[in-house]
Amino acid sequence: RRGVLITGRVHPGETQASWMMKGFIDFLTGPSLDAKVLRDNFVFKIVPMLNPDGVINGNYRCSLSGQDLNRQWQDPSRTLHPTIFYTKTMLKRFQQDREVVMYCDLHGHSRKKNVFVYGCDSKKQGLTRLKERIFPRMLWKNSETFSFSDCCFKVQRCKESTGRVVVWRECDIVNSYTLEASFAGTNFGPKCGVHMNVKDFENMGHAFCDTMLDFWDPDQSKVEQVHRELSVLYPDTTEGQDGDSSGEDSSSDDEGASARRKKGKGGKQAKGNQRNNKQLAGVMQRAIDSRKAAASAPGGEGQGGKGAGSQIENIKRVPSGAGGAGRGRSAQQAAAQARKGKKEDEDTGREVTRGGKGIRAQPPAEQDSLGICYSKSLMARITEHVHKLAPGSEF
């Protein structure tokens, strides 16, 4: 007889796993002929709860050691991860006695809908290609809540220490899966839009057993038919990887972490763009306010009005052409004065000692923030926006 290993509840908060496990055990121990056929042809090793301490103490994901036990399968500690250590040891001894043909770890998922599996794409060619997808495809045909389109067979680097990946690699078990059941409901079929309940999870366990009967039926016509379907759907391995799942191989918490990592990649650039946009918006608004204030001031802007309009004058460009010589000399004098003021600011900005602590002096309050510190490209953008918002201005 061939061997099958089923585990569950490695994450304490995913209670769906226990209800699916109950449906699985109820079917196997029931009086039906199908249950007897399974018992006669397979030896089942079942671990209903891989994290009992976490369940008893009300943890959601971790054990009492504060670690995610489903990330410890590569090198579990006898002291810190005893359930994983002994389960892995038991599986290896199990393989010495007989051929182990399937491993399935039962989980719950708080983000995605439906019931689906994570598998391991072997990327092999020939008759064994797509073999790991046959069982999920057949399970989809036998269940109202299982979605094959939500299944994923990618093996990500961050999942190399999970149960299904370690069992697939170290024990060479092709049918190594993580069965995920949603905290919500389904988005297809007769139960679309309805929250799944305990009965639905138990029925998922029954459907799993029914699919095992079909998958290992001596008459392999159903298996061959499904394999042909998959060959048409995924003509090569590369397309199969991208076409069978809209999401990544992630639990709900891992998806949040992945989103944070993706966000962090462009975080610096995004923050820089936000600062530049805020600076530009502030300069534009001050320029517009100054123009309006100058226009409404006595004497008008066109007659040399002072006050708020002086901020606009500070960033006006000196025109060239007739009469430009006198204005050129004025510009040279202004530039020399600016250099002199800059030198004074640098001297003032040096660190001074007060009470033995180095304190950087603040720049003079009267320093104009709208001086010549803006580049020509920024000036061009400011001018363009001011003309749009205040047509007819000579800015």
One Martini backbone bead per residue (centre of mass of N, CA, C, O) as a GRO file, in nm:
protein
  395
    1ARG     BB    1   0.098   0.035   0.020
    2ARG     BB    2   0.049   0.359  -0.001
    3GLY     BB    3   0.141   0.689   0.095
    4VAL     BB    4  -0.009   0.946   0.320
    5LEU     BB    5   0.025   1.299   0.406
    6ILE     BB    6  -0.146   1.488   0.669
    7THR     BB    7  -0.168   1.834   0.754
    8GLY     BB    8  -0.231   2.087   1.026
    9ARG     BB    9  -0.232   2.382   1.199
   10VAL     BB   10   0.039   2.564   1.190
   11HIS     BB   11  -0.174   2.794   1.198
   12PRO     BB   12  -0.385   2.873   1.446
   13GLY     BB   13  -0.592   3.086   1.296
   14GLU     BB   14  -0.657   2.847   1.078
   15THR     BB   15  -0.954   2.685   1.115
   16GLN     BB   16  -1.018   2.548   0.845
   17ALA     BB   17  -0.825   2.310   0.873
   18SER     BB   18  -0.992   2.151   1.086
   19TRP     BB   19  -1.249   2.113   0.913
   20MET     BB   20  -1.115   1.963   0.679
   21MET     BB   21  -1.000   1.739   0.856
   22LYS     BB   22  -1.269   1.631   0.953
   23GLY     BB   23  -1.379   1.551   0.675
   24PHE     BB   24  -1.150   1.355   0.611
   25ILE     BB   25  -1.184   1.162   0.857
   26ASP     BB   26  -1.485   1.094   0.826
   27PHE     BB   27  -1.451   0.954   0.555
   28LEU     BB   28  -1.234   0.737   0.628
   29THR     BB   29  -1.419   0.628   0.888
   30GLY     BB   30  -1.639   0.538   0.722
   31PRO     BB   31  -1.886   0.305   0.571
   32SER     BB   32  -1.801   0.339   0.297
   33LEU     BB   33  -1.670   0.209   0.009
   34ASP     BB   34  -1.463   0.432  -0.050
   35ALA     BB   35  -1.322   0.420   0.225
   36LYS     BB   36  -1.232   0.122   0.201
   37VAL     BB   37  -1.054   0.158  -0.048
   38LEU     BB   38  -0.855   0.353   0.083
   39ARG     BB   39  -0.769   0.169   0.323
   40ASP     BB   40  -0.668  -0.072   0.133
   41ASN     BB   41  -0.449   0.127  -0.049
   42PHE     BB   42  -0.372   0.302   0.211
   43VAL     BB   43  -0.147   0.495   0.417
   44PHE     BB   44  -0.225   0.710   0.686
   45LYS     BB   45  -0.081   1.022   0.785
   46ILE     BB   46  -0.200   1.220   1.068
   47VAL     BB   47  -0.173   1.582   1.148
   48PRO     BB   48  -0.396   1.798   1.284
   49MET     BB   49  -0.163   1.951   1.486
   50LEU     BB   50   0.138   2.143   1.463
   51ASN     BB   51   0.023   2.390   1.681
   52PRO     BB   52  -0.091   2.355   1.989
   53ASP     BB   53   0.024   2.592   2.155
   54GLY     BB   54  -0.092   2.818   1.977
   55VAL     BB   55  -0.388   2.741   2.009
   56ILE     BB   56  -0.414   2.753   2.323
   57ASN     BB   57  -0.284   3.066   2.332
   58GLY     BB   58  -0.395   3.235   2.070
   59ASN     BB   59  -0.246   3.227   1.824
   60TYR     BB   60  -0.206   3.294   1.476
   61ARG     BB   61   0.111   3.194   1.362
   62CYS     BB   62   0.277   3.116   1.607
   63SER     BB   63   0.469   3.000   1.842
   64LEU     BB   64   0.618   3.010   2.153
   65SER     BB   65   0.894   3.103   1.999
   66GLY     BB   66   0.800   3.312   1.764
   67GLN     BB   67   0.755   3.108   1.515
   68ASP     BB   68   0.727   2.996   1.192
   69LEU     BB   69   0.681   2.664   1.123
   70ASN     BB   70   0.656   2.702   0.795
   71ARG     BB   71   0.996   2.792   0.812
   72GLN     BB   72   1.142   2.496   0.941
   73TRP     BB   73   1.193   2.240   0.741
   74GLN     BB   74   1.496   2.229   0.672
   75ASP     BB   75   1.596   2.294   1.003
   76PRO     BB   76   1.480   2.159   1.259
   77SER     BB   77   1.419   2.184   1.600
   78ARG     BB   78   1.381   1.986   1.875
   79THR     BB   79   1.314   2.234   2.070
   80LEU     BB   80   1.161   2.466   1.893
   81HIS     BB   81   1.047   2.232   1.657
   82PRO     BB   82   0.912   1.944   1.728
   83THR     BB   83   0.683   1.886   1.522
   84ILE     BB   84   0.859   1.917   1.268
   85PHE     BB   85   1.085   1.723   1.334
   86TYR     BB   86   0.902   1.459   1.370
   87THR     BB   87   0.753   1.472   1.101
   88LYS     BB   88   1.002   1.450   0.919
   89THR     BB   89   1.106   1.185   1.038
   90MET     BB   90   0.851   1.018   0.977
   91LEU     BB   91   0.858   1.052   0.667
   92LYS     BB   92   1.131   0.910   0.617
   93ARG     BB   93   1.040   0.640   0.737
   94PHE     BB   94   0.796   0.603   0.556
   95GLN     BB   95   0.971   0.579   0.292
   96GLN     BB   96   1.116   0.312   0.377
   97ASP     BB   97   0.846   0.134   0.367
   98ARG     BB   98   0.717   0.328   0.135
   99GLU     BB   99   0.533   0.485  -0.099
  100VAL     BB  100   0.506   0.835  -0.124
  101VAL     BB  101   0.243   1.026  -0.305
  102MET     BB  102   0.147   1.236  -0.065
  103TYR     BB  103   0.124   1.590   0.030
  104CYS     BB  104  -0.078   1.781   0.279
  105ASP     BB  105  -0.139   2.122   0.374
  106LEU     BB  106  -0.354   2.290   0.591
  107HIS     BB  107  -0.525   2.605   0.526
  108GLY     BB  108  -0.562   2.962   0.550
  109HIS     BB  109  -0.721   3.258   0.386
  110SER     BB  110  -0.758   3.627   0.413
  111ARG     BB  111  -0.770   3.731   0.095
  112LYS     BB  112  -0.862   3.510  -0.069
  113LYS     BB  113  -1.068   3.324  -0.255
  114ASN     BB  114  -1.156   3.025  -0.204
  115VAL     BB  115  -1.022   2.714  -0.306
  116PHE     BB  116  -0.669   2.617  -0.301
  117VAL     BB  117  -0.340   2.563  -0.441
  118TYR     BB  118  -0.002   2.490  -0.364
  119GLY     BB  119   0.269   2.411  -0.568
  120CYS     BB  120   0.521   2.223  -0.773
  121ASP     BB  121   0.720   2.298  -1.035
  122SER     BB  122   0.921   2.077  -1.221
  123LYS     BB  123   0.993   2.142  -1.534
  124LYS     BB  124   0.926   1.901  -1.700
  125GLN     BB  125   0.948   1.681  -1.961
  126GLY     BB  126   0.704   1.513  -2.109
  127LEU     BB  127   0.507   1.298  -1.927
  128THR     BB  128   0.567   1.473  -1.646
  129ARG     BB  129   0.433   1.709  -1.742
  130LEU     BB  130   0.194   1.850  -1.529
  131LYS     BB  131   0.145   1.643  -1.293
  132GLU     BB  132   0.089   1.845  -1.045
  133ARG     BB  133  -0.206   1.942  -1.187
  134ILE     BB  134  -0.409   1.708  -1.191
  135PHE     BB  135  -0.536   1.698  -0.911
  136PRO     BB  136  -0.650   1.991  -0.899
  137ARG     BB  137  -0.827   1.956  -1.152
  138MET     BB  138  -1.003   1.727  -1.031
  139LEU     BB  139  -1.097   1.886  -0.780
  140TRP     BB  140  -1.254   2.099  -0.940
  141LYS     BB  141  -1.470   1.888  -1.048
  142ASN     BB  142  -1.561   1.796  -0.729
  143SER     BB  143  -1.603   2.110  -0.654
  144GLU     BB  144  -1.767   2.420  -0.556
  145THR     BB  145  -1.496   2.581  -0.414
  146PHE     BB  146  -1.284   2.506  -0.618
  147SER     BB  147  -0.995   2.679  -0.773
  148PHE     BB  148  -0.777   2.655  -1.037
  149SER     BB  149  -0.709   2.960  -1.111
  150ASP     BB  150  -0.581   3.005  -0.805
  151CYS     BB  151  -0.354   2.842  -0.858
  152CYS     BB  152  -0.004   2.769  -0.760
  153PHE     BB  153   0.348   2.664  -0.891
  154LYS     BB  154   0.540   2.837  -0.758
  155VAL     BB  155   0.890   2.875  -0.647
  156GLN     BB  156   0.992   3.058  -0.399
  157ARG     BB  157   1.243   3.162  -0.204
  158CYS     BB  158   1.060   3.226   0.058
  159LYS     BB  159   0.946   2.897   0.030
  160GLU     BB  160   1.186   2.682   0.084
  161SER     BB  161   1.088   2.623   0.409
  162THR     BB  162   0.844   2.477   0.344
  163GLY     BB  163   0.674   2.191   0.340
  164ARG     BB  164   0.617   2.141   0.034
  165VAL     BB  165   0.908   2.204  -0.072
  166VAL     BB  166   1.074   2.008   0.101
  167VAL     BB  167   0.921   1.751   0.022
  168TRP     BB  168   0.969   1.776  -0.282
  169ARG     BB  169   1.286   1.780  -0.270
  170GLU     BB  170   1.377   1.560  -0.048
  171CYS     BB  171   1.132   1.334  -0.126
  172ASP     BB  172   1.013   1.332  -0.417
  173ILE     BB  173   0.713   1.474  -0.418
  174VAL     BB  174   0.496   1.583  -0.644
  175ASN     BB  175   0.232   1.571  -0.448
  176SER     BB  176   0.281   1.881  -0.314
  177TYR     BB  177   0.070   2.062  -0.082
  178THR     BB  178  -0.130   2.363  -0.032
  179LEU     BB  179  -0.434   2.403   0.134
  180GLU     BB  180  -0.659   2.671   0.067
  181ALA     BB  181  -0.893   2.857   0.275
  182SER     BB  182  -1.118   3.087   0.298
  183PHE     BB  183  -1.257   3.336   0.506
  184ALA     BB  184  -1.478   3.372   0.308
  185GLY     BB  185  -1.550   3.297  -0.022
  186THR     BB  186  -1.695   3.291  -0.333
  187ASN     BB  187  -1.669   3.384  -0.711
  188PHE     BB  188  -1.835   3.116  -0.789
  189GLY     BB  189  -2.101   2.963  -0.858
  190PRO     BB  190  -2.357   2.877  -0.634
  191LYS     BB  191  -2.166   3.033  -0.392
  192CYS     BB  192  -2.169   3.315  -0.482
  193GLY     BB  193  -2.127   3.551  -0.223
  194VAL     BB  194  -2.088   3.331  -0.002
  195HIS     BB  195  -2.026   3.234   0.301
  196MET     BB  196  -1.833   3.016   0.443
  197ASN     BB  197  -1.870   2.712   0.617
  198VAL     BB  198  -1.830   2.427   0.787
  199LYS     BB  199  -1.957   2.246   0.567
  200ASP     BB  200  -1.770   2.332   0.335
  201PHE     BB  201  -1.506   2.226   0.463
  202GLU     BB  202  -1.594   1.932   0.491
  203ASN     BB  203  -1.653   1.890   0.187
  204MET     BB  204  -1.359   1.927   0.106
  205GLY     BB  205  -1.262   1.665   0.237
  206HIS     BB  206  -1.441   1.478   0.067
  207ALA     BB  207  -1.336   1.568  -0.216
  208PHE     BB  208  -1.048   1.477  -0.171
  209CYS     BB  209  -1.112   1.174  -0.151
  210ASP     BB  210  -1.251   1.143  -0.425
  211THR     BB  211  -1.000   1.228  -0.591
  212MET     BB  212  -0.819   0.996  -0.507
  213LEU     BB  213  -0.985   0.779  -0.647
  214ASP     BB  214  -0.952   0.897  -0.936
  215PHE     BB  215  -0.637   0.920  -0.948
  216TRP     BB  216  -0.604   0.588  -0.850
  217ASP     BB  217  -0.741   0.458  -1.069
  218PRO     BB  218  -0.697   0.193  -1.272
  219ASP     BB  219  -0.863   0.381  -1.450
  220GLN     BB  220  -0.685   0.639  -1.643
  221SER     BB  221  -0.879   0.819  -1.816
  222LYS     BB  222  -0.913   1.079  -1.647
  223VAL     BB  223  -0.617   1.154  -1.629
  224GLU     BB  224  -0.562   1.172  -1.934
  225GLN     BB  225  -0.769   1.391  -1.994
  226VAL     BB  226  -0.647   1.610  -1.808
  227HIS     BB  227  -0.368   1.613  -1.941
  228ARG     BB  228  -0.469   1.716  -2.212
  229GLU     BB  229  -0.587   1.979  -2.113
  230LEU     BB  230  -0.320   2.094  -2.002
  231SER     BB  231  -0.163   2.087  -2.271
  232VAL     BB  232  -0.348   2.301  -2.401
  233LEU     BB  233  -0.326   2.529  -2.186
  234TYR     BB  234   0.001   2.434  -2.153
  235PRO     BB  235   0.234   2.402  -2.393
  236ASP     BB  236   0.431   2.530  -2.179
  237THR     BB  237   0.590   2.603  -1.888
  238THR     BB  238   0.597   2.913  -1.900
  239GLU     BB  239   0.293   2.958  -1.949
  240GLY     BB  240   0.192   2.801  -1.701
  241GLN     BB  241   0.303   2.991  -1.482
  242ASP     BB  242   0.131   3.252  -1.581
  243GLY     BB  243  -0.174   3.114  -1.626
  244ASP     BB  244  -0.264   2.977  -1.331
  245SER     BB  245  -0.211   3.267  -1.193
  246SER     BB  246  -0.278   3.590  -1.044
  247GLY     BB  247  -0.087   3.519  -0.816
  248GLU     BB  248   0.101   3.449  -0.547
  249ASP     BB  249   0.302   3.257  -0.336
  250SER     BB  250   0.088   3.342  -0.070
  251SER     BB  251   0.016   3.451   0.212
  252SER     BB  252  -0.134   3.703   0.366
  253ASP     BB  253   0.122   3.814   0.510
  254ASP     BB  254   0.315   3.793   0.264
  255GLU     BB  255   0.168   3.996   0.085
  256GLY     BB  256   0.221   4.240   0.263
  257ALA     BB  257   0.530   4.222   0.249
  258SER     BB  258   0.554   4.235  -0.058
  259ALA     BB  259   0.423   4.514  -0.087
  260ARG     BB  260   0.633   4.661   0.088
  261ARG     BB  261   0.877   4.593  -0.089
  262LYS     BB  262   0.772   4.724  -0.350
  263LYS     BB  263   0.738   5.004  -0.225
  264GLY     BB  264   1.043   5.039  -0.133
  265LYS     BB  265   1.189   5.053  -0.406
  266GLY     BB  266   1.030   5.348  -0.477
  267GLY     BB  267   1.042   5.537  -0.226
  268LYS     BB  268   1.259   5.754  -0.279
  269GLN     BB  269   1.147   5.857  -0.546
  270ALA     BB  270   0.865   5.932  -0.442
  271LYS     BB  271   0.956   6.134  -0.224
  272GLY     BB  272   1.106   6.323  -0.416
  273ASN     BB  273   0.859   6.394  -0.591
  274GLN     BB  274   0.691   6.513  -0.363
  275ARG     BB  275   0.881   6.741  -0.284
  276ASN     BB  276   0.891   6.881  -0.559
  277ASN     BB  277   0.586   6.932  -0.583
  278LYS     BB  278   0.561   7.102  -0.325
  279GLN     BB  279   0.759   7.323  -0.402
  280LEU     BB  280   0.622   7.409  -0.662
  281ALA     BB  281   0.345   7.476  -0.539
  282GLY     BB  282   0.448   7.691  -0.341
  283VAL     BB  283   0.575   7.884  -0.546
  284MET     BB  284   0.325   7.932  -0.714
  285GLN     BB  285   0.141   8.043  -0.493
  286ARG     BB  286   0.320   8.284  -0.413
  287ALA     BB  287   0.330   8.414  -0.692
  288ILE     BB  288   0.025   8.458  -0.724
  289ASP     BB  289  -0.021   8.622  -0.468
  290SER     BB  290   0.177   8.847  -0.540
  291ARG     BB  291   0.043   8.938  -0.803
  292LYS     BB  292  -0.232   9.011  -0.681
  293ALA     BB  293  -0.125   9.213  -0.472
  294ALA     BB  294   0.013   9.404  -0.677
  295ALA     BB  295  -0.242   9.470  -0.845
  296SER     BB  296  -0.404   9.586  -0.577
  297ALA     BB  297  -0.207   9.796  -0.534
  298PRO     BB  298  -0.095  10.096  -0.514
  299GLY     BB  299   0.000  10.179  -0.853
  300GLY     BB  300   0.070   9.919  -0.938
  301GLU     BB  301   0.274   9.713  -1.120
  302GLY     BB  302   0.334   9.892  -1.373
  303GLN     BB  303   0.431  10.146  -1.153
  304GLY     BB  304   0.623  10.014  -0.933
  305GLY     BB  305   0.520   9.838  -0.721
  306LYS     BB  306   0.536   9.727  -0.407
  307GLY     BB  307   0.588   9.471  -0.181
  308ALA     BB  308   0.467   9.179  -0.279
  309GLY     BB  309   0.591   9.221  -0.576
  310SER     BB  310   0.899   9.178  -0.502
  311GLN     BB  311   0.915   8.870  -0.538
  312ILE     BB  312   0.891   8.877  -0.845
  313GLU     BB  313   1.138   9.057  -0.902
  314ASN     BB  314   1.356   8.857  -0.793
  315ILE     BB  315   1.273   8.642  -1.053
  316LYS     BB  316   1.340   8.820  -1.274
  317ARG     BB  317   1.444   8.860  -1.590
  318VAL     BB  318   1.683   9.007  -1.775
  319PRO     BB  319   1.659   9.194  -2.036
  320SER     BB  320   1.728   9.229  -2.372
  321GLY     BB  321   1.873   9.498  -2.556
  322ALA     BB  322   1.751   9.785  -2.543
  323GLY     BB  323   1.896   9.924  -2.264
  324GLY     BB  324   2.085   9.682  -2.136
  325ALA     BB  325   2.335   9.810  -2.003
  326GLY     BB  326   2.222   9.923  -1.741
  327ARG     BB  327   2.092   9.656  -1.651
  328GLY     BB  328   2.359   9.499  -1.654
  329ARG     BB  329   2.494   9.656  -1.425
  330SER     BB  330   2.280   9.589  -1.217
  331ALA     BB  331   2.325   9.283  -1.233
  332GLN     BB  332   2.619   9.287  -1.139
  333GLN     BB  333   2.568   9.416  -0.867
  334ALA     BB  334   2.371   9.194  -0.769
  335ALA     BB  335   2.575   8.962  -0.789
  336ALA     BB  336   2.785   9.077  -0.595
  337GLN     BB  337   2.591   9.095  -0.355
  338ALA     BB  338   2.524   8.792  -0.349
  339ARG     BB  339   2.814   8.692  -0.294
  340LYS     BB  340   2.850   8.845  -0.032
  341GLY     BB  341   2.606   8.719   0.115
  342LYS     BB  342   2.700   8.425   0.089
  343LYS     BB  343   2.959   8.456   0.258
  344GLU     BB  344   2.818   8.546   0.516
  345ASP     BB  345   2.645   8.291   0.546
  346GLU     BB  346   2.880   8.092   0.573
  347ASP     BB  347   2.999   8.218   0.826
  348THR     BB  348   2.736   8.193   0.996
  349GLY     BB  349   2.703   7.865   0.944
  350ARG     BB  350   2.903   7.798   1.131
  351GLU     BB  351   3.023   7.644   1.388
  352VAL     BB  352   2.942   7.685   1.729
  353THR     BB  353   3.018   7.736   2.075
  354ARG     BB  354   2.787   7.602   2.331
  355GLY     BB  355   2.858   7.447   2.607
  356GLY     BB  356   3.037   7.234   2.422
  357LYS     BB  357   2.838   7.258   2.174
  358GLY     BB  358   2.752   7.201   1.851
  359ILE     BB  359   2.604   7.477   1.667
  360ARG     BB  360   2.396   7.564   1.411
  361ALA     BB  361   2.335   7.833   1.257
  362GLN     BB  362   2.097   8.026   1.146
  363PRO     BB  363   1.974   8.170   0.895
  364PRO     BB  364   1.869   8.440   0.780
  365ALA     BB  365   1.542   8.551   0.772
  366GLU     BB  366   1.575   8.750   0.509
  367GLN     BB  367   1.610   8.528   0.331
  368ASP     BB  368   1.533   8.456   0.009
  369SER     BB  369   1.348   8.183  -0.125
  370LEU     BB  370   1.320   8.343  -0.428
  371GLY     BB  371   1.577   8.334  -0.558
  372ILE     BB  372   1.855   8.185  -0.737
  373CYS     BB  373   1.795   7.865  -0.650
  374TYR     BB  374   1.660   7.815  -0.916
  375SER     BB  375   1.627   7.666  -1.190
  376LYS     BB  376   1.547   7.697  -1.516
  377SER     BB  377   1.342   7.468  -1.526
  378LEU     BB  378   1.175   7.563  -1.283
  379MET     BB  379   1.112   7.845  -1.393
  380ALA     BB  380   0.956   7.749  -1.640
  381ARG     BB  381   0.732   7.606  -1.481
  382ILE     BB  382   0.633   7.848  -1.322
  383THR     BB  383   0.565   8.033  -1.559
  384GLU     BB  384   0.357   7.850  -1.694
  385HIS     BB  385   0.157   7.830  -1.453
  386VAL     BB  386   0.107   8.134  -1.411
  387HIS     BB  387  -0.012   8.186  -1.695
  388LYS     BB  388  -0.253   7.996  -1.655
  389LEU     BB  389  -0.365   8.138  -1.382
  390ALA     BB  390  -0.241   8.443  -1.492
  391PRO     BB  391  -0.326   8.604  -1.738
  392GLY     BB  392  -0.103   8.861  -1.866
  393SER     BB  393   0.153   8.824  -1.728
  394GLU     BB  394   0.507   8.939  -1.655
  395PHE     BB  395   0.680   8.653  -1.560
   0.00000   0.00000   0.00000
